[in-house]
Amino acid sequence: MELLPIYGITEFSNNSLNSFYSNRLSTHLNSHHFINTPHKHSTYIAILFLKGSGEHQIDFNSYSVKPGTVFLLNPGQVHCWKLSEDAEGYVFFHSSEFYNGIFISRNVEDFPFFYLRQNYPVIYLEDEPLRRVEYLFKEINREYAEDALYRNSRLGSLVDLAYIEIAREYSENSTGAQSGTNYIRVKQLQKLIDLNFKSKKNASDYADLMNMSIRHLSRICKETINKATSDLIIERILVEAKRLLINQDVTVSIVANELGYEDASYFTRFFKQHTGLGPKEFQQKSRFFNIDSPKG
């Protein structure tokens, strides 16, 4: 069920390369005024800000915008923003097939910022890391604009290098252990939750999928990210619930059913317990998410 606009490549470009899009940020913002409400994309998105300020709201969390900011969005995330008039930088979109079709031995989802749909979506760069990433974004945009021989291959290589540079800084700036057996297991758990949260809502379900006891899985989560297994399940359900409720016309019953709850009143109590608001209250208050003149 899709209740918000969801945009791919063709809404932004009539270029012959239908799996990739790049542009100067100012041109992108000025050329696509049709996006003026919260929306989703079916593509991966990378945005580099070199000038300007503002606020970017992604899945109901607000992030500040300043020079050196890089945003990395997964397909399906709800976003909109309010930016200063002098906002400038670069943006590119691409499908999963664009990257994965070039690099057979690895997937775009292997990068830490794309591993899960609810990964932290922003990193702030300065000095040399920013200069390296800026150069790559600039080259990506130039290559995209020139329909030259081997364009697809060079674009793939440049995007790969940009993601590697960003991933290095992203991992260094992330909290908690970024390696080791327990970290890998927690990431596996989060991926399983991402795939199964509508039908499997108990910690025991995931312990079974991972062939370990509930107690062992809980200990790994607590030691690695200081959260219980149930916390991760609840967080994923709430994010999806909010993504659906942002549509002012959808009913609580429809949302409950979409998330696997047969009893809408139970879902209402669950949502209020963990957010402090009932679903209808959240839906009304979520009008704040439609910040003035969002773009892109």
Secondary structure, 3 states (H helix, E strand, C coil): CCCCCEECCCCCCCCCCCCEEEEEHHHHHHHCCCCCCCEEECCEEEEEEEECCEEEEECCEEEEECCCEEEEECCCCCEEEEECCCCEEEEEEECHHHHHCCCCCCCHHHCCCCCCCCCCCEEECCHHHHHHHHHHHHHHHHHHHCCCCCHHHHHHHHHHHHHHHHHHHHHHHCCCCCCCHHHHHHHHHHHHHHHHCCCCCCHHHHHHHCCCCHHHHHHHHHHHHCCCHHHHHHHHHHHHHHHHHCCCCCCHHHHHHHCCCCCHHHHHHHHHHHHCCCHHHHHHHHHHHCCCCCCC
